[in-house]
Amino acid sequence: MESIFQRIAAELNVRPQQVTATVNLLDEGATVPFIARYRKEITGALDDTQLRTLEERLRYLREMEERRETILNSIREQEKLTPELEKAITEADTKTRLEDLYLPYKPKRRTKAQIAREAGLEPLAEGLLADPTLDPEQEATQYINAEQDVADTKAALDGAKYILMEKFSEDAELLGSLRDFLWEEGRMSSRAVAGKEQEGAKFRDYFEHDEPINKVPSHRALAIFRGRNEGFLQASITVEGAEDRTQAHPCESMVASFWSIKNEGRAADKWLGEVVRWTWRVKLLPHLEAELMTRVREAAEEEAIKVFSKNLHDLLLAAPAGPRATLGLDPGLRTGVKVAVVDATGKLVDHTTIFPHVPQNRWNESLAAIAKLVLKHNVELIAIGNGTASRETDRFAAELIKQFPKLNLSKVVVSEAGASVYSASETAAKEFPDLDVTFRGAVSIARRLQDPLAELVKIEPKSIGVGQYQHDVSQTLLARSLDGVVEDCVNAVGVDINMASGALLARVAGLNQTIANNIVEYRNQNGAFTSRNQLKSVPRLGDKTFEQCAGFLRIMKGENPLDASAVHPETYPVVQAIAARFERDLRTLIGDTAFLRSLNAADYTSEAFGIPTVTDIISELDKPGRDPRPEFKTAAFQEGVEDIKDLKLNMELEGVVTNVTNFGAFVDIGVHQDGLVHISALSNTFVKDPREVVKAGDVVRVKVMEVDVPRRRIGLSMRMSDTAEGQSENRQQQRAERGKPHAARPSNQAKRPQGQKQKADNGGTFADLFANAKKLRR
């Protein structure tokens, strides 16, 4: 059997030595960001994505090894472990295969088959199976035993049946064959629960739904499971031909064939056929259906978690507006608009409430109040939350800019997802113990514009709301994946140790919340850090932790200019060697592009640091502490378009991508309802993955293709050549096509715009998709 390391190496298409070295580092307590950045020589330059996959597979395979050992010990204790069985268990390559092999030996409650064996009926069962020419009734008379509760031949044959049913249903090879057959040929079928059609109308797309089980996309699978969990849908696995009651179920035939049971008119053939039928319907079908449904659910959850993780990654690495005084507006109507002003460092310097909207309509008074705050604190940016009254508040900000042009203000609508969670959190309470909860949201909105990453790390990742069905998936796996994303993003950007909150510091490689709080406390008591070496004076921050975190912490204007870069303290001697060779002051090397590009990395390698590390050092010296995030840009929502009723077909608008799914992207166009750009409408060329074209936070130009006011659905296209009329014709044609037999449908691929076939293949029309999308967003 190949080792865990060899298996992971094959899956990742890397060398086993790379896996072995990485696992050793992980086992020693090294973090993924640290390994990816500072141990490239050891791992062969595996990136953070490969390392996360390796880490997850290592966890799975180690759990499987523990389970394998438990199973071997259990069977060994029963004195039933044969060399053949031990070999099969040792070579099992999945948890499912392991459990199949263990099934006959797994301690279980006292079954009917066990009771029958205790009554001495096993020879009857085995005899009839071995020789179908025997008469079951006649053979059974020999096993009647009142003391064992075998009162008559029927009781004896029933006991024999239970024995064979257990035998048939616990054979690992047969289970594997049936599982593979159902996975390849089975269909996932969902039907409405009788009488629940109206109550469960949101799941009506799945009231009569069938598709190959191995091709069900994540969002549809999770929708069906949610409908089942809420009591509106029934879900099952069906096989073509199984509904024909005049013939045996295909899987029954497989069971019969496996055990060489045939109906040749012999005395026991009918009885054995009945045993096979019972085995399939009572034992195998429920077991395999539950198992395959779990397989579909787990695959759907895995895909949903990937989607969430990618969107979170894009959101966290959205362009920061930077250190500029910002005014945050948390919109509201009756309760007013909460206002918070933060300075360039994110510190709260002022707050108030204004009432420009109904019912108070104190418009001019509110304009004057905000203008006064802007002048007082030299505000440059206005951040507006995108919740209730967002467009009204956006219009208010536009009026402010128009009336006071000399203020040089810019306004930006900011996602406030999770802001209420932050406002009521322990973190917010510690930051602002004397500030009312309602104002904390405004502070968060302002800071999100300055630095999305620094602010969003204070919120539980799943509360940010950029995933699909996040409440339906494994919360353990979701949390682990999202935490990894946050960790990777924070360390990719780096953290200013003298500006960062405890929440942000806790996400730095090697640190936890306790040490992060200790850093903040040390900073408060001793003033700003001037050197990375000072970190060693922080309580509980030992040498190992320093090794892991130091390279990701920045000290601006410190004693050593390298402390403001991603160059790790352990590699400072490399930079000093370069400076010494050319008799230059270390500070003059930084940013000298021509000089740095003339260096040969191989000239500065050693046993400790190879070419990858030295190359990274030289690159970092060229642009020290560079931020990998894109340049800050904003979307301009069109004036007069504030509600879904204001939309017109073929209208061209600017918007912000809020969420990317496997079937398209949702775009905020400023009407309190995101529109959907289906995958086929993202580009004039074929798109396999929407993330090839867009990501969360992108500013995009879209065209309105469909508006359904009653159901609040908006269909958009990023192909400006598309027309709403053309889309309507395509939908009518698709509906007509669906009503024809498949063979009779004409080939109209040439008439479709590029990508149109993909649209049909990925979920149908906008109307079909929105039913899924509304559920998906919850």
Summary of the structure (lengths in Angstrom):
residues: 778
radius of gyration: 32.9
end to end distance: 45.3
largest distance: 106.3
contacts: 2476
relative contact order: 0.07
helix: 55%
strand: 11%
